[in-house]
């Protein structure tokens, strides 16, 4: 878990280790957050929170 999102870290045979890093950067650029919670033998939950925006009021 400590290496998730690190550039070039992968557990896949043919992975590049860039997918999660790029996703984290995109979410951060939109002022959002990405969090992980994991329980061994049960699975992992990923929460992505992005701020909502209000459309401009028609004047």
PDB file of N, CA, C and O in Angstrom:
ATOM      1  N   UNK A   1       0.826  -1.199   0.000  1.00  0.00           N
ATOM      2  CA  UNK A   1       0.000   0.000   0.000  1.00  0.00           C
ATOM      3  C   UNK A   1       0.868   1.260   0.000  1.00  0.00           C
ATOM      4  O   UNK A   1       0.472   2.278  -0.567  1.00  0.00           O
ATOM      5  N   UNK A   2       2.016   1.206   0.613  1.00  0.00           N
ATOM      6  CA  UNK A   2       2.853   2.389   0.728  1.00  0.00           C
ATOM      7  C   UNK A   2       3.404   2.890  -0.592  1.00  0.00           C
ATOM      8  O   UNK A   2       3.789   4.054  -0.698  1.00  0.00           O
ATOM      9  N   UNK A   3       3.449   2.034  -1.597  1.00  0.00           N
ATOM     10  CA  UNK A   3       4.012   2.431  -2.892  1.00  0.00           C
ATOM     11  C   UNK A   3       2.949   2.778  -3.928  1.00  0.00           C
ATOM     12  O   UNK A   3       3.285   3.142  -5.055  1.00  0.00           O
ATOM     13  N   UNK A   4       1.676   2.671  -3.564  1.00  0.00           N
ATOM     14  CA  UNK A   4       0.626   2.981  -4.537  1.00  0.00           C
ATOM     15  C   UNK A   4       0.768   4.410  -5.037  1.00  0.00           C
ATOM     16  O   UNK A   4       0.870   5.351  -4.250  1.00  0.00           O
ATOM     17  N   UNK A   5       0.774   4.557  -6.339  1.00  0.00           N
ATOM     18  CA  UNK A   5       0.887   5.887  -6.938  1.00  0.00           C
ATOM     19  C   UNK A   5       2.304   6.318  -7.209  1.00  0.00           C
ATOM     20  O   UNK A   5       2.523   7.331  -7.874  1.00  0.00           O
ATOM     21  N   UNK A   6       3.293   5.561  -6.703  1.00  0.00           N
ATOM     22  CA  UNK A   6       4.682   5.891  -7.014  1.00  0.00           C
ATOM     23  C   UNK A   6       4.947   5.629  -8.491  1.00  0.00           C
ATOM     24  O   UNK A   6       4.493   4.619  -9.029  1.00  0.00           O
ATOM     25  N   UNK A   7       5.680   6.529  -9.157  1.00  0.00           N
ATOM     26  CA  UNK A   7       5.986   6.304 -10.573  1.00  0.00           C
ATOM     27  C   UNK A   7       6.759   5.000 -10.765  1.00  0.00           C
ATOM     28  O   UNK A   7       7.713   4.707 -10.044  1.00  0.00           O
ATOM     29  N   UNK A   8       6.328   4.250 -11.734  1.00  0.00           N
ATOM     30  CA  UNK A   8       6.966   3.007 -12.177  1.00  0.00           C
ATOM     31  C   UNK A   8       6.833   1.851 -11.199  1.00  0.00           C
ATOM     32  O   UNK A   8       7.451   0.808 -11.410  1.00  0.00           O
ATOM     33  N   UNK A   9       6.046   1.999 -10.131  1.00  0.00           N
ATOM     34  CA  UNK A   9       5.776   0.867  -9.244  1.00  0.00           C
ATOM     35  C   UNK A   9       4.594   0.107  -9.808  1.00  0.00           C
ATOM     36  O   UNK A   9       3.538   0.689 -10.055  1.00  0.00           O
ATOM     37  N   UNK A  10       4.762  -1.192 -10.013  1.00  0.00           N
ATOM     38  CA  UNK A  10       3.675  -2.025 -10.522  1.00  0.00           C
ATOM     39  C   UNK A  10       3.804  -3.425  -9.967  1.00  0.00           C
ATOM     40  O   UNK A  10       4.901  -3.882  -9.646  1.00  0.00           O
ATOM     41  N   UNK A  11       2.684  -4.096  -9.856  1.00  0.00           N
ATOM     42  CA  UNK A  11       2.692  -5.501  -9.463  1.00  0.00           C
ATOM     43  C   UNK A  11       2.302  -6.379 -10.643  1.00  0.00           C
ATOM     44  O   UNK A  11       2.159  -7.594 -10.505  1.00  0.00           O
ATOM     45  N   UNK A  12       2.132  -5.756 -11.804  1.00  0.00           N
ATOM     46  CA  UNK A  12       1.737  -6.491 -13.008  1.00  0.00           C
ATOM     47  C   UNK A  12       2.956  -6.796 -13.868  1.00  0.00           C
ATOM     48  O   UNK A  12       3.895  -6.003 -13.946  1.00  0.00           O
ATOM     49  N   UNK A  13       2.926  -7.936 -14.499  1.00  0.00           N
ATOM     50  CA  UNK A  13       4.053  -8.365 -15.329  1.00  0.00           C
ATOM     51  C   UNK A  13       4.346  -7.393 -16.469  1.00  0.00           C
ATOM     52  O   UNK A  13       5.509  -7.120 -16.768  1.00  0.00           O
ATOM     53  N   UNK A  14       3.308  -6.874 -17.099  1.00  0.00           N
ATOM     54  CA  UNK A  14       3.497  -5.976 -18.239  1.00  0.00           C
ATOM     55  C   UNK A  14       3.081  -4.542 -17.935  1.00  0.00           C
ATOM     56  O   UNK A  14       2.849  -3.763 -18.859  1.00  0.00           O
ATOM     57  N   UNK A  15       2.983  -4.179 -16.664  1.00  0.00           N
ATOM     58  CA  UNK A  15       2.551  -2.833 -16.296  1.00  0.00           C
ATOM     59  C   UNK A  15       3.684  -1.824 -16.366  1.00  0.00           C
ATOM     60  O   UNK A  15       4.862  -2.179 -16.305  1.00  0.00           O
ATOM     61  N   UNK A  16       3.300  -0.548 -16.496  1.00  0.00           N
ATOM     62  CA  UNK A  16       4.300   0.525 -16.523  1.00  0.00           C
ATOM     63  C   UNK A  16       4.397   1.244 -15.189  1.00  0.00           C
ATOM     64  O   UNK A  16       5.395   1.908 -14.910  1.00  0.00           O
ATOM     65  N   UNK A  17       3.366   1.117 -14.366  1.00  0.00           N
ATOM     66  CA  UNK A  17       3.363   1.801 -13.083  1.00  0.00           C
ATOM     67  C   UNK A  17       3.043   3.275 -13.182  1.00  0.00           C
ATOM     68  O   UNK A  17       3.362   4.042 -12.274  1.00  0.00           O
ATOM     69  N   UNK A  18       2.418   3.682 -14.272  1.00  0.00           N
ATOM     70  CA  UNK A  18       2.112   5.099 -14.459  1.00  0.00           C
ATOM     71  C   UNK A  18       0.622   5.421 -14.340  1.00  0.00           C
ATOM     72  O   UNK A  18       0.264   6.583 -14.151  1.00  0.00           O
ATOM     73  N   UNK A  19      -0.239   4.435 -14.445  1.00  0.00           N
ATOM     74  CA  UNK A  19      -1.683   4.676 -14.465  1.00  0.00           C
ATOM     75  C   UNK A  19      -2.215   5.349 -13.222  1.00  0.00           C
ATOM     76  O   UNK A  19      -2.928   6.349 -13.319  1.00  0.00           O
ATOM     77  N   UNK A  20      -1.884   4.824 -12.053  1.00  0.00           N
ATOM     78  CA  UNK A  20      -2.386   5.401 -10.816  1.00  0.00           C
ATOM     79  C   UNK A  20      -1.748   6.752 -10.537  1.00  0.00           C
ATOM     80  O   UNK A  20      -2.408   7.656 -10.024  1.00  0.00           O
ATOM     81  N   UNK A  21      -0.465   6.898 -10.873  1.00  0.00           N
ATOM     82  CA  UNK A  21       0.213   8.178 -10.682  1.00  0.00           C
ATOM     83  C   UNK A  21      -0.467   9.276 -11.517  1.00  0.00           C
ATOM     84  O   UNK A  21      -0.695  10.383 -11.029  1.00  0.00           O
ATOM     85  N   UNK A  22      -0.780   8.962 -12.759  1.00  0.00           N
ATOM     86  CA  UNK A  22      -1.442   9.929 -13.641  1.00  0.00           C
ATOM     87  C   UNK A  22      -2.848  10.234 -13.121  1.00  0.00           C
ATOM     88  O   UNK A  22      -3.278  11.387 -13.134  1.00  0.00           O
ATOM     89  N   UNK A  23      -3.560   9.205 -12.663  1.00  0.00           N
ATOM     90  CA  UNK A  23      -4.902   9.415 -12.120  1.00  0.00           C
ATOM     91  C   UNK A  23      -4.856  10.324 -10.901  1.00  0.00           C
ATOM     92  O   UNK A  23      -5.677  11.233 -10.777  1.00  0.00           O
ATOM     93  N   UNK A  24      -3.891  10.088  -9.987  1.00  0.00           N
ATOM     94  CA  UNK A  24      -3.758  10.933  -8.806  1.00  0.00           C
ATOM     95  C   UNK A  24      -3.491  12.379  -9.191  1.00  0.00           C
ATOM     96  O   UNK A  24      -4.031  13.296  -8.572  1.00  0.00           O
ATOM     97  N   UNK A  25      -2.674  12.588 -10.196  1.00  0.00           N
ATOM     98  CA  UNK A  25      -2.344  13.951 -10.632  1.00  0.00           C
ATOM     99  C   UNK A  25      -3.569  14.650 -11.226  1.00  0.00           C
ATOM    100  O   UNK A  25      -3.803  15.828 -10.953  1.00  0.00           O
ATOM    101  N   UNK A  26      -4.346  13.937 -12.031  1.00  0.00           N
ATOM    102  CA  UNK A  26      -5.554  14.523 -12.628  1.00  0.00           C
ATOM    103  C   UNK A  26      -6.542  14.910 -11.534  1.00  0.00           C
ATOM    104  O   UNK A  26      -7.108  16.003 -11.561  1.00  0.00           O
ATOM    105  N   UNK A  27      -6.747  14.016 -10.575  1.00  0.00           N
ATOM    106  CA  UNK A  27      -7.683  14.293  -9.476  1.00  0.00           C
ATOM    107  C   UNK A  27      -7.195  15.486  -8.656  1.00  0.00           C
ATOM    108  O   UNK A  27      -7.991  16.351  -8.292  1.00  0.00           O
ATOM    109  N   UNK A  28      -5.901  15.540  -8.363  1.00  0.00           N
ATOM    110  CA  UNK A  28      -5.344  16.664  -7.599  1.00  0.00           C
ATOM    111  C   UNK A  28      -5.493  17.980  -8.361  1.00  0.00           C
ATOM    112  O   UNK A  28      -5.761  19.016  -7.754  1.00  0.00           O
ATOM    113  N   UNK A  29      -5.323  17.950  -9.681  1.00  0.00           N
ATOM    114  CA  UNK A  29      -5.475  19.162 -10.487  1.00  0.00           C
ATOM    115  C   UNK A  29      -6.903  19.696 -10.459  1.00  0.00           C
ATOM    116  O   UNK A  29      -7.133  20.877 -10.720  1.00  0.00           O
ATOM    117  N   UNK A  30      -7.848  18.837 -10.145  1.00  0.00           N
ATOM    118  CA  UNK A  30      -9.247  19.246 -10.027  1.00  0.00           C
ATOM    119  C   UNK A  30      -9.635  19.456  -8.565  1.00  0.00           C
ATOM    120  O   UNK A  30     -10.817  19.500  -8.223  1.00  0.00           O
ATOM    121  N   UNK A  31      -8.612  19.586  -7.703  1.00  0.00           N
ATOM    122  CA  UNK A  31      -8.799  19.837  -6.275  1.00  0.00           C
ATOM    123  C   UNK A  31      -9.570  18.720  -5.575  1.00  0.00           C
ATOM    124  O   UNK A  31     -10.343  18.965  -4.648  1.00  0.00           O
ATOM    125  N   UNK A  32      -9.346  17.497  -6.035  1.00  0.00           N
ATOM    126  CA  UNK A  32      -9.988  16.342  -5.438  1.00  0.00           C
ATOM    127  C   UNK A  32      -9.013  15.518  -4.620  1.00  0.00           C
ATOM    128  O   UNK A  32      -7.826  15.832  -4.537  1.00  0.00           O
ATOM    129  N   UNK A  33      -9.528  14.467  -4.024  1.00  0.00           N
ATOM    130  CA  UNK A  33      -8.698  13.570  -3.233  1.00  0.00           C
ATOM    131  C   UNK A  33      -8.953  12.128  -3.643  1.00  0.00           C
ATOM    132  O   UNK A  33     -10.020  11.780  -4.148  1.00  0.00           O
ATOM    133  N   UNK A  34      -7.944  11.306  -3.412  1.00  0.00           N
ATOM    134  CA  UNK A  34      -7.998   9.884  -3.717  1.00  0.00           C
ATOM    135  C   UNK A  34      -7.495   9.164  -2.471  1.00  0.00           C
ATOM    136  O   UNK A  34      -6.366   9.396  -2.039  1.00  0.00           O
ATOM    137  N   UNK A  35      -8.321   8.293  -1.889  1.00  0.00           N
ATOM    138  CA  UNK A  35      -7.914   7.567  -0.688  1.00  0.00           C
ATOM    139  C   UNK A  35      -8.164   6.075  -0.866  1.00  0.00           C
ATOM    140  O   UNK A  35      -9.053   5.660  -1.610  1.00  0.00           O
ATOM    141  N   UNK A  36      -7.366   5.284  -0.174  1.00  0.00           N
ATOM    142  CA  UNK A  36      -7.462   3.837  -0.248  1.00  0.00           C
ATOM    143  C   UNK A  36      -7.652   3.275   1.152  1.00  0.00           C
ATOM    144  O   UNK A  36      -7.075   3.778   2.117  1.00  0.00           O
ATOM    145  N   UNK A  37      -8.458   2.236   1.256  1.00  0.00           N
ATOM    146  CA  UNK A  37      -8.524   1.455   2.487  1.00  0.00           C
ATOM    147  C   UNK A  37      -8.550  -0.011   2.070  1.00  0.00           C
ATOM    148  O   UNK A  37      -9.269  -0.398   1.148  1.00  0.00           O
ATOM    149  N   UNK A  38      -7.755  -0.814   2.764  1.00  0.00           N
ATOM    150  CA  UNK A  38      -7.595  -2.200   2.351  1.00  0.00           C
ATOM    151  C   UNK A  38      -7.583  -3.113   3.565  1.00  0.00           C
ATOM    152  O   UNK A  38      -7.019  -2.780   4.607  1.00  0.00           O
ATOM    153  N   UNK A  39      -8.211  -4.259   3.415  1.00  0.00           N
ATOM    154  CA  UNK A  39      -8.185  -5.292   4.429  1.00  0.00           C
ATOM    155  C   UNK A  39      -7.670  -6.565   3.773  1.00  0.00           C
ATOM    156  O   UNK A  39      -8.247  -7.055   2.801  1.00  0.00           O
ATOM    157  N   UNK A  40      -6.589  -7.088   4.309  1.00  0.00           N
ATOM    158  CA  UNK A  40      -5.963  -8.274   3.760  1.00  0.00           C
ATOM    159  C   UNK A  40      -6.965  -9.416   3.648  1.00  0.00           C
ATOM    160  O   UNK A  40      -7.643  -9.755   4.618  1.00  0.00           O
ATOM    161  N   UNK A  41      -7.053  -9.999   2.476  1.00  0.00           N
ATOM    162  CA  UNK A  41      -7.961 -11.113   2.242  1.00  0.00           C
ATOM    163  C   UNK A  41      -9.382 -10.712   1.924  1.00  0.00           C
ATOM    164  O   UNK A  41     -10.189 -11.563   1.549  1.00  0.00           O
ATOM    165  N   UNK A  42      -9.712  -9.436   2.064  1.00  0.00           N
ATOM    166  CA  UNK A  42     -11.075  -8.978   1.790  1.00  0.00           C
ATOM    167  C   UNK A  42     -11.158  -8.079   0.569  1.00  0.00           C
ATOM    168  O   UNK A  42     -12.103  -8.185  -0.212  1.00  0.00           O
ATOM    169  N   UNK A  43     -10.186  -7.198   0.394  1.00  0.00           N
ATOM    170  CA  UNK A  43     -10.205  -6.320  -0.763  1.00  0.00           C
ATOM    171  C   UNK A  43      -9.821  -4.894  -0.421  1.00  0.00           C
ATOM    172  O   UNK A  43      -9.468  -4.575   0.715  1.00  0.00           O
ATOM    173  N   UNK A  44      -9.900  -4.051  -1.430  1.00  0.00           N
ATOM    174  CA  UNK A  44      -9.495  -2.658  -1.311  1.00  0.00           C
ATOM    175  C   UNK A  44     -10.618  -1.764  -1.800  1.00  0.00           C
ATOM    176  O   UNK A  44     -11.280  -2.068  -2.793  1.00  0.00           O
ATOM    177  N   UNK A  45     -10.826  -0.671  -1.103  1.00  0.00           N
ATOM    178  CA  UNK A  45     -11.800   0.335  -1.509  1.00  0.00           C
ATOM    179  C   UNK A  45     -11.048   1.604  -1.880  1.00  0.00           C
ATOM    180  O   UNK A  45     -10.161   2.050  -1.152  1.00  0.00           O
ATOM    181  N   UNK A  46     -11.410   2.177  -3.014  1.00  0.00           N
ATOM    182  CA  UNK A  46     -10.818   3.433  -3.471  1.00  0.00           C
ATOM    183  C   UNK A  46     -11.923   4.481  -3.478  1.00  0.00           C
ATOM    184  O   UNK A  46     -12.969   4.291  -4.098  1.00  0.00           O
ATOM    185  N   UNK A  47     -11.680   5.586  -2.781  1.00  0.00           N
ATOM    186  CA  UNK A  47     -12.642   6.687  -2.756  1.00  0.00           C
ATOM    187  C   UNK A  47     -12.050   7.876  -3.496  1.00  0.00           C
ATOM    188  O   UNK A  47     -10.933   8.309  -3.213  1.00  0.00           O
ATOM    189  N   UNK A  48     -12.812   8.393  -4.447  1.00  0.00           N
ATOM    190  CA  UNK A  48     -12.425   9.587  -5.188  1.00  0.00           C
ATOM    191  C   UNK A  48     -13.437  10.668  -4.850  1.00  0.00           C
ATOM    192  O   UNK A  48     -14.638  10.498  -5.061  1.00  0.00           O
ATOM    193  N   UNK A  49     -12.945  11.771  -4.329  1.00  0.00           N
ATOM    194  CA  UNK A  49     -13.812  12.896  -3.977  1.00  0.00           C
ATOM    195  C   UNK A  49     -13.410  14.096  -4.824  1.00  0.00           C
ATOM    196  O   UNK A  49     -12.254  14.519  -4.818  1.00  0.00           O
ATOM    197  N   UNK A  50     -14.376  14.631  -5.547  1.00  0.00           N
ATOM    198  CA  UNK A  50     -14.162  15.821  -6.368  1.00  0.00           C
ATOM    199  C   UNK A  50     -15.143  16.893  -5.927  1.00  0.00           C
ATOM    200  O   UNK A  50     -16.306  16.595  -5.653  1.00  0.00           O
ATOM    201  N   UNK A  51     -14.687  18.137  -5.857  1.00  0.00           N
ATOM    202  CA  UNK A  51     -15.604  19.202  -5.450  1.00  0.00           C
ATOM    203  C   UNK A  51     -16.635  19.460  -6.543  1.00  0.00           C
ATOM    204  O   UNK A  51     -16.343  19.347  -7.733  1.00  0.00           O
ATOM    205  N   UNK A  52     -17.827  19.805  -6.120  1.00  0.00           N
ATOM    206  CA  UNK A  52     -18.858  20.162  -7.096  1.00  0.00           C
ATOM    207  C   UNK A  52     -18.741  21.652  -7.389  1.00  0.00           C
ATOM    208  O   UNK A  52     -18.229  22.424  -6.578  1.00  0.00           O
ATOM    209  N   UNK A  53     -19.219  22.033  -8.546  1.00  0.00           N
ATOM    210  CA  UNK A  53     -19.228  23.451  -8.903  1.00  0.00           C
ATOM    211  C   UNK A  53     -20.672  23.858  -9.199  1.00  0.00           C
ATOM    212  O   UNK A  53     -21.482  23.054  -9.661  1.00  0.00           O
ATOM    213  N   UNK A  54     -20.957  25.084  -8.929  1.00  0.00           N
ATOM    214  CA  UNK A  54     -22.274  25.609  -9.219  1.00  0.00           C
ATOM    215  C   UNK A  54     -22.222  26.337 -10.559  1.00  0.00           C
ATOM    216  O   UNK A  54     -21.349  27.179 -10.768  1.00  0.00           O
ATOM    217  N   UNK A  55     -23.132  26.030 -11.456  1.00  0.00           N
ATOM    218  CA  UNK A  55     -23.133  26.759 -12.733  1.00  0.00           C
ATOM    219  C   UNK A  55     -23.477  28.229 -12.486  1.00  0.00           C
ATOM    220  O   UNK A  55     -24.219  28.550 -11.557  1.00  0.00           O
ATOM    221  N   UNK A  56     -22.938  29.117 -13.317  1.00  0.00           N
ATOM    222  CA  UNK A  56     -23.240  30.537 -13.144  1.00  0.00           C
ATOM    223  C   UNK A  56     -24.739  30.790 -13.297  1.00  0.00           C
ATOM    224  O   UNK A  56     -25.402  30.185 -14.139  1.00  0.00           O
ATOM    225  N   UNK A  57     -25.255  31.689 -12.471  1.00  0.00           N
ATOM    226  CA  UNK A  57     -26.678  32.032 -12.553  1.00  0.00           C
ATOM    227  C   UNK A  57     -26.909  32.888 -13.802  1.00  0.00           C
ATOM    228  O   UNK A  57     -26.120  33.779 -14.118  1.00  0.00           O
ATOM    229  N   UNK A  58     -28.002  32.597 -14.500  1.00  0.00           N
ATOM    230  CA  UNK A  58     -28.371  33.409 -15.658  1.00  0.00           C
ATOM    231  C   UNK A  58     -28.897  34.749 -15.164  1.00  0.00           C
ATOM    232  O   UNK A  58     -29.821  34.813 -14.354  1.00  0.00           O
ATOM    233  N   UNK A  59     -28.302  35.794 -15.661  1.00  0.00           N
ATOM    234  CA  UNK A  59     -28.735  37.121 -15.212  1.00  0.00           C
ATOM    235  C   UNK A  59     -29.718  37.719 -16.162  1.00  0.00           C
ATOM    236  O   UNK A  59     -30.190  38.834 -15.942  1.00  0.00           O
TER     237      UNK A  59
END
